[in-house]
Amino acid sequence: MKALVTGCAGLIGSSIVERCLDRGWNVVGIDNLSRGTMENMKEFKDNDNFNFFHFHLGLIDVIPGVGQMSFDAVFHMGALVQTKNFYENVEETFKVNVLEAYDLMNWSKKHCTGKFINGSSSEIYGHPQIFPTGEYNDVHFDGRYKTNRWSYALGKLLMEYIYPTAIHMRFGNVYGERDTEEEHVIPKFIKRILRGDELEIDLNEKTTRSFVYAEDCADACIMAYDKGVSGESYNIGGYEEITMFALAKKIGKFANKEVVIGKPFVRDGNPIRRNLDTSKALEHFGWRQKIYLDEGLKRMIEYIKKEMDK
Ligand SMILES: NC(=O)c1ccc[n+]([C@@H]2O[C@H](COP(=O)([O-])OP(=O)(O)OC[C@H]3O[C@@H](n4cnc5c(N)ncnc54)[C@H](O)[C@@H]3O)[C@@H](O)[C@H]2O)c1
């Protein structure tokens, strides 16, 4: 078996590579290292069955040796992901997540004999109206005069339309040891709480998120490859819904640190709730969340503490 993993140096892609290698598959990984790191690949970069190509994913057809290869599976996780890009870097978000992704998808139609697993997002629901939100529910976006936020979600949704025979994984809020930048809320809260810094926090008691660990997402991708139905979209999210204040308190408790509340965190268009119905993934390929929030947070805190002590 031969798999192509784009975004192989990123949070979810790196865990997918590990799972493919554990199965004895041959893996080609592509990443331009715009966000992912060699450190994220240190466990497997020297594995004889892994070959890394430092390239833009849209250039797949000109990567020497790779452009002509044939694959049994494609896991497409390369993307511009940080939320600030949706607001401040709309053109680049479109370029990577739509134009480059389109080139990769077209190339894959000729070069992949098996399933194409696409990293989509629960952002495509916009402001969901039904909870937990299922794959068949409608999407609700703000207009462009209000916010740039939906530039990412619209691109992700468009790719689902453009490649209707792929399997689209609509991940919720993902976290894990290989993403410790202060861009996403969990690493941001952990780092600030450990340092004793003030937290910019959304204190609206109605604002909730449900978090899913990257390893659970990688498992879901492999399970979808084995048993998922081509052409379907699947929600992959955490079961527990939590307010930002409760999240900060939990981190403070696990880290044994005081939480210092600073100014309110405000972002145009920020959706109030995120809670996904994941029963379709359970029914089609048996996916369940394994790493619950308490365990995931404790793992992240330990990891970030060590990183900060270096
Ligand atoms: N992290 C989340 O909360 C989240 C939530 C929903 C959906 N997703 C989706 O899951 C997938 C994986 O995300 P992740 O969390 O692992 O993000 P990540 O940023 O950790 O990984 C993405 C990787 O893509 C690489 N990359 C970016 N542009 C590239 C390009 N032009 N060419 C080649 N490589 C490029 C980056 O360097 C990075 O390593 C993405 O499609 C993302 O949109 C993520």
The ligand as a Gaussian input file, in Angstrom:
#p B3LYP/6-31G(d) Opt

LIG

0 1
 N       -6.762000      22.308000      13.754000
 C       -8.081000      22.463000      13.734000
 O       -8.693000      22.924000      14.717000
 C       -8.881000      22.053000      12.508000
 C      -10.274000      22.144000      12.612000
 C      -11.044000      21.792000      11.505000
 C      -10.431000      21.364000      10.337000
 N       -9.085000      21.290000      10.254000
 C       -8.505000      20.846000       8.970000
 O       -7.722000      19.679000       9.178000
 C       -6.621000      19.652000       8.253000
 C       -5.326000      19.501000       9.033000
 O       -5.189000      20.626000       9.905000
 P       -4.125000      20.674000      11.096000
 O       -4.852000      21.002000      12.325000
 O       -3.251000      19.470000      11.049000
 O       -3.324000      21.987000      10.675000
 P       -1.757000      22.269000      10.672000
 O       -1.597000      23.714000      10.380000
 O       -1.123000      21.719000      11.872000
 O       -1.291000      21.401000       9.418000
 C       -1.432000      21.843000       8.098000
 C       -0.097000      21.632000       7.395000
 O       -0.202000      22.074000       6.039000
 C        1.035000      22.699000       5.696000
 N        0.778000      23.590000       4.572000
 C        0.117000      24.781000       4.590000
 N        0.069000      25.289000       3.350000
 C        0.695000      24.400000       2.538000
 C        0.974000      24.361000       1.138000
 N        0.596000      25.357000       0.325000
 N        1.652000      23.310000       0.639000
 C        2.057000      22.303000       1.454000
 N        1.822000      22.281000       2.784000
 C        1.142000      23.314000       3.313000
 C        1.489000      23.402000       6.959000
 O        2.864000      23.659000       6.977000
 C        1.060000      22.412000       8.032000
 O        2.083000      21.529000       8.368000
 C       -6.712000      20.964000       7.457000
 O       -7.402000      20.726000       6.255000
 C       -7.567000      21.859000       8.342000
 O       -8.249000      22.837000       7.597000
 C       -8.291000      21.609000      11.327000

